[in-house]
Amino acid sequence: MRDRIARDLHDDIGSTLGSISYFSEAVKQRIAQNDAPGAQAVLDRIGENSREMIDQMHDIVWSVDPRKDAFGELSGRMRSFASEMLGPLGVAVHMEEDPALAHVKLSMEQRKGIFLIFKEAVFNAAKHAKAKNMLITLRKQGRDLSITIGDDGVGPAASNGSAMGGNGLDNMHKRAAELGGSCTVSPGKLSGTVVHLRLPLHAPLPAIGD
């Protein structure tokens, strides 16, 4: 776990801090050249990178907090993220959660991996889908966790086929495989895009009421 946290801090936080340091030097050069528009553009980049680093730090801290192991902590964070990302775009977020998941405990790796896959799916929808609604379903199927993220937008091909088939989708497949599961992206039955994530929960689930 220490190795994983160290790697996350180095890869995510370290690289972002490095870019901020680089951009700060670029601002000095723009100012020395009396290039106010250029300096402002670089400052905007610093602001974006700083906000991204704060989000990454929140994700790391949340993923290692043992008080967040209950499935409800994950689903609540998913709901909040989707609403914050899609609400300003006029996209209504609907979530259906299987009551059988109430007693599920997730590992740090599971929580982090699931949430990062979910973030990528929501980000793609926000950027490309032009949707009005998103439906998120969380279900227990046997000893597996099934997560479906569907929207009523223009669909993966019309929205941005290269984006859905590029690094974002590759990362989603890789993260799902690392957790022993699978992730697929396909057109919806009527419209839009459906992302389906299926992962083994491993540990037996206690009966509701235990």
Secondary structure as GFF3:
##gff-version 3
##sequence-region A 1 210
A	DSSP	alpha_helix	2	8	.	.	.	ID=ss1
A	DSSP	pi_helix	9	14	.	.	.	ID=ss2
A	DSSP	alpha_helix	15	32	.	.	.	ID=ss3
A	DSSP	alpha_helix	36	64	.	.	.	ID=ss4
A	DSSP	three_ten_helix	66	68	.	.	.	ID=ss5
A	DSSP	alpha_helix	71	86	.	.	.	ID=ss6
A	DSSP	three_ten_helix	87	89	.	.	.	ID=ss7
A	DSSP	beta_strand	92	97	.	.	.	ID=ss8
A	DSSP	three_ten_helix	99	101	.	.	.	ID=ss9
A	DSSP	alpha_helix	108	124	.	.	.	ID=ss10
A	DSSP	pi_helix	125	129	.	.	.	ID=ss11
A	DSSP	beta_strand	133	141	.	.	.	ID=ss12
A	DSSP	beta_strand	144	151	.	.	.	ID=ss13
A	DSSP	alpha_helix	156	164	.	.	.	ID=ss14
A	DSSP	alpha_helix	167	178	.	.	.	ID=ss15
A	DSSP	beta_strand	182	187	.	.	.	ID=ss16
A	DSSP	beta_strand	193	200	.	.	.	ID=ss17
###
